[in-house]
């Protein structure tokens, strides 16, 4: 047993001697991952938030969508493809506006500049066969919403925050401009809470940050659930006691596994 609880959030990268060659650095990196990562993963701690293996599994967007559907959460029609004709057909058949969204964090660093790729509205005329064939792309029906909701979950505690966008770009993807957002507390419907708890159990998670869009009829649509999502800025803006809930969860030694 380990002597203390562990809270893991975005650990830094390994650092190596600058005099090492590229092959040596690659080898050293693999050894560090196996040695340090393996040692931490093998610890018999009372609680992980979350265990690294659970984070890895739950980070795949395809798994998130599939599990959410199994948990009776509403999931927008979604297509993952690198075939232009399939993407154009999906856009035609969806019957509404469609967005492209990255499956990874969507960050490109090049020549000292960092670019973030947010969700973007697309038309079938924008789908270029040569470009789309280079890798997998995600297309999803855009939910005509009244607001977005970030639901932060730790153990059995659920904290719902409505996110109101005040610009066109943030209405499509609220991450486009945090200064253009307003926040307010919101009650999470019972059926959504039930689906969230089921989702957490199925993926063995103790923490996750869920993103929903709420349409004009009040229906909550699941977009994604980040097993390592941000929450501190919402605690600062709304007062939701996430840090206290994490401390309480760890101190009690509860486990979602």
N, C-alpha and C positions, 0 to 999 in steps of 0.2 A: 504494500500500500504506500502511496506517496503521502508526504506529511502535510501538503497544502493543496488547495483547489487551484485550478488553472483556468484563466480566461484568455482565449486566443483570438486575436483580431489583427489581420493583415501583418504577419511577421515580415521583417525585412529580408533582403536577399543576402546570400552568403558572400563574404568578401575573401579574396584570395591574393596571394603575392603577385604583384605586377610583373615580376620577372618570369612568371610561368608562361609556357607556350599555350596556344589555344587548345591543343589536344590535352595538355596537362590540366588546364582549367576545367575542361569538360569532364575529365576523369575525376578530378577533385570534387566537382559539383555533384556528380552521381554518388560518390562516397559520402559526402556530407548529407545528402538527402537520405541515403540509407541509414547512416549512422545517427544523425541527430533526429531526423524525422521518425525513424524506426524506434528510437529510444523513447521519444515522447508518446508515440502511438501505443507503445507497449505498457505505459504506466497504468496502474490500476487505481486511477484517481476516483474519488467519489462521484465527481461530476465533470463532464466536458461541456463547454459551450462554444461550438459544437466539437465533437470528435472529428479530427482531420479527414478520416475516411468518409464520414457522413457528409461533410462539407463538399468533398470531391464529387460524391454521387449526386447530391442535391443541386449542384451547380449547373448540370446539364438542362438547358431550357426544354428539350424534348421530354425529359423525365418529369419536369415540373408540370408541363401541360397535361401529360398522360395521367399523372397521379391526381392532379386537381380534378380532372374529369371523373376519375374513379371515386373521388370524395364528394361528388355531387356539387362541385363548384362550377359556375357557368364559365365556359372558356370560348373566346371568339374563334371563328373559323380561322385556321392557320395552315400555311404551307411552307415547308422547307425544301428548297430545290436549287439546282444550278442550271435548270433548263428554261430558257426564255419562253418557249411556247407554253409550258405548264404554268409559269407565272402569269402570263397574259390571260390564259384561260381562267385561272383563279380569280383574277381581278374582274373579268367579265361576269363570272358566275356568282361572285360574292354578293352583288346587289347593293353595294354601298362603297364608301371610300375605303381605301386600303393603305396601310403603312408598311414601309420596310423598317425592320429593327434589327440591330446586331444581336447575336447570341452571346458573344463575349463581352467584356467590359466596354469595348468599342473605343479604345484609346490608341491613337497612332502617334508615335514619337519619331520625328525625323528632322535631322539637321537643326537640332536644338529647339524645335517647335513641337508642341503637343496639340493634337486635334482630337476632339471628342465627337464621335458619330452618334447622334441622337435619332430617335424614331422620326421618319419622314413620310409625308403623304406622297404616294406614287400613282401614276396612271400607266396603262399598258404601253403607251407611246414612249414612256421613259425606260422601258425594259429593253436593254441592248443585249443581244445574244452573245456577242463576244465577251462583254464584261461580266455578265452573270455566270458564264460557264467556268470562270476562274475559281470559284469557291461556292460553298453553300450560302444561301440567303434565306431569310425569314420574311414572309409576307403574312400580314394579319389584318382582318377586318377592323377598321377603326371604329371604336365605340363612340357614338354621338352622345356625349355625356353631359351631366350637369357639374360634376366635379370628380377629381381623383381622390383616392384614399390610400394612405400608407398605414398598414396595420402591423404593429410591432408585437411579437409574441415571445415570451420567455416563460417556459414551463406551462402552467395553466393560465397565466396572466396575459390578457389581450388589451392593447392600447390602440384605439382608432383615432386617426387624425385626417380630417378632410383637407385637401389641398385645392385651393381655388386659383386658377390661372388668370392673369390679367392681360396677356398678350397672345397673339396668334400662335407664335412659336411654342410658348409654354402650354397652350391648350392642347397641342399635339403631343408634346413631351415636356413635362414640367421641369425636367433637369436643364432645359435650355437656358434658363435665367432665374436663379433663386431669388433675386431681388424683385421679381415681378409676381411673387406668390404671396397669398394670404393663407393662414392656417387657423383651423378651429377643431375642437374636439367633436367626435361623431360617434354615435352608438353603432356597433357592428351588429347586424341582424342575427337572430339566433341560428338560422339555418347556415349562415356564413361562418359563424363561430364554430358550429358543429363540424363543418367541412374543414376548417382550419385545424382543429384538434385532430381530426382523422388524418389529415395530411402530415402533420408533425409526427404522429405515431408511425405511419407507414414508412417515412423516411428516417426515422430514428433521430429526429432533431429536438434539441432543447431550446433553440433560438432560431427565429427567421423574421425577415422584414417582407411582408406581403404587399404587393401593389395591385389595386383594383381601380377600375373605372366604373362609376355609378351612372346609369343612363337615366333618361327622363321619366321612366316608369319606376325608378327606384331599384332596379335590378343591379346587383353587384357582379361585375365581370372580372374574373381572375386574369391578371397579366403575367405576373411572375412572383417568385418567392426567393429572395436572396438569403441563403443560409449564413451569410457573413455581412449583412447589410448595415448601412449607417443608421444611427438613431439619435446621436447626441444633439444634433442641431434642432431636432423636434422637441427634445426635452427642454432645451433652452427657450424655444419659441412658445411652447404650449404648457410646459410644466408636467408632462406625463413622466411618472417616476420610473423610467426604465432602468437607470443605474441602480436604484434601490431594489428593484425587482430582481435584477441579476445578482446582486449581493445576497439577497435573501434566498434565492434559488440555490446558489452555491453553498451557503452556510447550512442549509437544510440537507444537502446531499441528495436531493431528489434526482431522478434520472429519467429521460425520455427513452432510454435504450432498453 
